[in-house]
């Protein structure tokens, strides 16, 4: 049975000189959706972030099945800020008008893939100019030799879905602390 694969939440790039994310990030539609063979996964994430000295808090709900992944992102007041649905046919997204421009649903999905997809799948979808290095609890993503992403994994128990992930992005100058918990249906 063909595995389509799972992914999940958020942002990763790190230390780059001259990296222009608007022109060098890969087309998000080229990334393959990923899920476990026949397991449904429900995940709740609390994300605290810091971008250019501004702090923010997000609550994320993910449902991942063989057919698709649905993502709902709420702000600290419980308002729905973004949604995304991703399957093998592509991605549909929605963003509330009040959300700042820098919260881009497609970038958020890119960050999910960078942080939570298996290295092998990510490498299949990216051009050769991209390189991914996994060493224990650290993932680094390079573009044309420059490090653009760092993902630090902490407290990974039985599953990546029950962990703490720190994503650092120096091209957009932000850091996210993602606490994930798998929940029952």
N, C-alpha and C positions, 0 to 999 in steps of 0.2 A: 504494500500500500504506500502510495506516495505521500510523503510528509510535506505539508505546505509551510509549516513553522510558526512560532509565536514571537511577539515582540512586546515591548513596553517602555515606559516613560523616561525620559527627558534628557536633557541637553548635554552635549559633549563636544568640545573642541578645546584646544589649549595651546598656549604659547606659539604664536606664529608671527613671522615678520613678513609683512606685505600680503598676507592672506586676505583675499577679497571674497567673503562668503556669498555675496549676491551673484557673483559670476562663476565661482568655482565649485560650489556645492553641486552634487550630482542631481539630475532630474529625479525627484522623489517618486515619480511614477515607474521608474526603473527598478526600484527596490521590490523584492519579492515578499509577499505576505507570508508569515510563518506561524504554524500552530502545531501542537502535539497531535498525534495520530487521531485519537477520538476522545480527548479529554477537554472538558470545558473548564476554563479558569476564570475566576472572578477575583479581581485585585483592587484594593483600596490603597491609595498613596497620599501621603501628606508631603508636600513639597515646600520647603522654605528656600527662598532665593535672595540673592543680592546682585543687583545690576546697577552699575555706576553709582554706588552708594545708596540706592533705593532698595528697601527690603520689601518682600512680598511673600504671601502664603497662598498656596493653591491646594485644593482637594481634587484628586483624580480618581475616577472610577473606570476600570477596564473590564471588559468581558471579551474573552478570547475563545473562539470555537474553530472548528475546521473550516467553516464558511467565511468567517469575518472576525475583525476586531472592532469593537465599539469603544470609544473613549469619550468621557464626559469630564470637563474641567470646570470646577467651581472656584470662585474667589473666596476670600476670607469671610465674606458676608453671606455665603451660600448662593450667590447669583451664578447662573449658568453663563460661563464666559466663552466656552468653545465646545464643539463636538466634532468628532471625526468618525467615519466608518471606512474601514479598509478591507478589501478582499482582493482576489486575484484579478478582478476586472479593473481595479483602480481605487481611488480614494475620493470620498466626498467630505467636505468640511463646512463648518459654519462657525462664525465668530461674532459675538455681540458687538454692536457699534461702539459701546463704551470701553471695550478692551483696547489698550494701547496698540499701536501699529507693530511694535517689536514683538508682540505675542502672535506669531505666525503659525497657524495650525500645521502647515506642511513642515516647517522647521521642527515643530514639536514632535511630529512623527519621525522625522529624521533622527532626532535625539533619542527617541524610544529605540529605534533600530540600533543606533550606535552603542547604546548602553546595554541592551538586553538580548539582542540577537546573537546567535552563535557566530563566531568569527568566520567560519567557512561559508556560511550563507551570505554574510555581508561582503566578503571578498568576491564571491561569484557575481554580485550585482554592481561592483564598483570597477571603474577603469583601472588599468595597471599603474596609473600615476598615484593611486591611493594605496597605502600600506597600513596594516593593522598588526599591532604587537600585543599579545596577551602574556603577562608574566605574573602568575599567581593572582593577587588581588588588584592588579592594575592592568587596564587596557589603554593603549595609546594609538591614536589614529594620525597618520601622516599624509600630507598632500604634497607631492613633488619634493619630498625630503623634509618639509617643515612640519613639526608637530602642531596639529590643530585641535586635538582632543585629548583629554585625560578623563578616565573613568576609574574611580577608586571604589572597590567593593569591600564592605564591612559587614560583619555579623551575618554572613550568608549561612543559614542553617541548612535545612534539607532542600531548599529551593531558592532561586534568585528572587522569587515572589515574596519571600519572607526575609528581607534584608534591608540594609542601608546602602545607598549608592550616592556617591558624590561626583557630580559632573562639573568640570571646569572648562570654561570657554574664554580664552583670552582675545579672540578675534572680536567677539561681541562684549567681552569684559564682564562676564557674569559667572556665578557659581550656584549650583543647586544641590540641596541636600534632600534626598528622596528616601522616605521611609515607606516600605511596602509591606503589606500584609495580604495574604491570600485569605479569602472569606468563602464560606459555603454559600450555596445558591439561595 
